[in-house]
Amino acid sequence: MSDPLASLVKKIDDTVHAASGKYVPGQKLGVFVIMPDSPGLADQLRGLAKSESLRHVNLAIGAAPPRYEVNPAADMTVVIYTPGRPGQNVVRANFAVRECQLDETMSDEIVAALANVLPK
């Protein structure tokens, strides 16, 4: 697990946590970081979730629902969708990322897109 990825996931989690008391109970706020499967990845993701004490980010391996429009050539895809009742969420941002492209600028762009869907 790269440092830029760990840093991004932590920023996302902190951003969602800051808004967690501002949306209606029962609504689900969606942020998924989706990666294709590789040997040892599940253990790495569990380790990341534990070491960063993630509360609001879903780390997923494998195929995503078609509506997420995941790019199969990406090393990971970050999908951000609106808070709402399950099944009524709308995808608002989708970032297909190669790990070598993930830097502070791209991380800030992803977090800014997330901030746009969070309640103020």
Secondary structure, 3 states (H helix, E strand, C coil): CCHHHHHHHHHHHHHHHHHCCCCCCCCEEEEEEEECCCCCHHHHHHHHHHHCCCCCCEEEECCCCHHHCCCCCCCEEEEEEEEECCCCCCEEEEEEECHHHCCHHHHHHHHHHHHHHCCC
